[in-house]
Amino acid sequence: MSELKPIATRESYGNALVKLGEAHKDLIVLDADLAAATKTGVFKKAFPDRHIDCGIAEANMAGIAAGLSTCGFVPFMSTFAMFAAGRAFEQVRNSIGYPHLNVKIGATHAGISVGEDGATHQCNEDIALMRAIPGMVVINPCDDVEARAAVEAAYAWEGPVYLRFGRLAVPVINDEASYKFEIGKGITLREGSDCTIIATGLCVSGALEAAGILEKEGISAQVINIHTIKPLDEELVIKAAQKTGRVFTVEEHSIIGGLGSAVAEVLGEKCPTPLKRIGINDVFGESGPAKELIHKYGLDGEGIAAVVMKG
């Protein structure tokens, strides 16, 4: 992993928007009274005439974003994942997804790493909700380098994109000079022969830590970073399953409907393989320090390795 200081991907989101805004005059950012938290405030400071605060009215914000997209703009609507995917689901589905409009959804504060805000704000269902919308691209970057690249790729993509960002500062895994982001293409971070760990988002760093722990126990674990949940890199998933014969998925999301489900669907239909999903096991989160919650729910290196060793 890089020696760079850990950074929250929500910070990366704000910084990427400013860079894109400098090059593209058609980019407009919308927020719902959370610019300081979503980090779109930096865009507002740089381009005040292209930032719209819609107030605490997320559903209305989705409609505004939809309208702007029909006028030639590329809107990024930004709020917490709980509100973007949860509160505004109907408007995202019907006003953005159904007409397949060119709207980008920047959803921050996803998963249990929201920490002390507790279960009401820890959205562990957003990937499942967005995956179910026809034509919606779903991206969950693992670090600063990947998050900034994902925002650029989302801007260039024609159609709706859901981008998931976190509140907690996470290690920088990727080398910016050599990193290449491509929607729908996973990345093999570590080769292995005994099992495959497929991870997404902040769990990617935990998967790499787990592989290091497993190596000491004589277990060779392949680690794959799936930043795009939809469209999923089916070819890479199948190839890995055929190679190692055992697959584990890891996500800061419910095991229902997220990465684990996406991988299970592919393997079930095309390459039946023993699979264990590691994530939030059909429960709500709870209030507490983010890192302690990640440990409690078994999403750190120690927890992931323990599941793999059990088989």
Secondary structure, 3 states (H helix, E strand, C coil): CCCCCCECHHHHHHHHHHHHHHHCCCEEEEECCCHHHHCCHHHHHHCHHHEEECCCCHHHHHHHHHHHHCCCCEEEEEEEHHHHHHHCHHHHHHHHHCCCCCCEEEEECECHHHHHHCCCCCECCHHHHHHCCCCCEEECCCCHHHHHHHHHHHHHCCCCEEEECCCCCECCCCCCCCCCCCCCCCEEEECCCCEEEEECCCHHHHHHHHHHHHHHCCCCEEEEECCEEECCCHHHHHHHHHHHCCEEEEEEEECCCCHHHHHHHHHHHHCCCCEEEEEECCCCCCCCCHHHHHHHCCCCHHHHHHHHHHC
